[in-house]
Amino acid sequence: MAKILITGVAGFIGSALALRLLEKNNEVVGIDNLNDYYPVQLKKARLARTEAFEQFDFIYGDIADREFMAEIFQQHDFDVVVNLAAQAGVRHSISHPYPYVDTNITGFLNILEGCRYQHVKHLVFASSSSVYGANTKQPFSEHDSVNHPISLYAASKKANELMAHSYAHLYGLPCTGLRFFTVYGPWMRPDAALFKFTQGILAGQPISVFNHGKMVRDFTYIDDIIESTLRVIENPAEANGHWQSDAPDPATSYAPYRIFNVGNHTPVPLMRYIEILETCLGKKANINFMSMQPGDVPETVSDVTHLQTVVNFQPQKAIETGIVNFVDWYLNFYQVNSCAK
């Protein structure tokens, strides 16, 4: 049993992780500012699942608020901190850059400072596959450099990795960054492709498919994301005694720091993803093919050898099962009928 802080606890991944930790009898303190980037109704519904547990304490607040975060760390003695709070969305970062600096960078600094002064045993934080940016070598490996982000969102996540390493070096704070690859499943964000496709198909409205459908993604199911994160939490980062400064490995360090890809390591064409969704809904999509969006990439595929080696697990849920689970949840949560039901 441990006392764990989860930031972004009303979010897609945050709420699912909190639920699993609570089921394992851990004490969880959750922070969220319930912003309106997407409907707050969904965030409150996620929270309702965790608030049923006595050992869960929800605190409304913003990680970018320095005084608020300092007070949280003064009032609680956390064993582990999991930072999942972030301003999400690659395309949104192009038109609304400031929230990404406020939350993803200033907010993360507040978390690092709290962990530093409280001597937290392990900081686990969400990075993103977006950090690979202009890289085209596939599959993406944590052992390759990622110095060419193509969106501010990606740059902010790369900044988190660099900031965490500096605290691991200066203060011996064990830090583990998780580069999540295209997470999907029940309770997911409404701005994600699967959610928007489902809405559009059921409403008989066109769905926008970018790069004229020539997209490949490493779709990773939420349960696999959570299992990976749980195992990482239980294995705090350690210094790599074989790390070489003249041939530096970006995934590890002489300090207690490491980076993991968390992906299904199975490339899936976007059009196949849509085909499965059409079958689940019993309705064909009206597709509006469009050119590539700024900040986007045509293909993502993860190498998860490092994760498998350290925690003896790798994501594996097939999209044929994952999409069915999402559709079942969506139809039930929004009380919608489909032709396939």
LINVEN-V634945 format. One record per helix or strand of 3 or more residues. SS is the DSSP state (A for helix, B for strand). FROM is the first residue (numbers start at 1). LEN is the number of residues. If there is no record, write none. Layout:
((SS,FROM,LEN) (SS,FROM,LEN))
This chain:
((B,3,5) (A,12,12) (B,27,6) (A,40,11) (B,56,5) (A,66,10) (B,80,4) (A,90,6) (A,98,21) (B,122,7) (A,129,4) (A,152,20) (B,175,6) (A,193,11) (B,207,3) (A,210,4) (A,222,12) (A,245,3) (B,257,6) (A,270,12) (B,287,3) (A,305,7) (A,319,15))
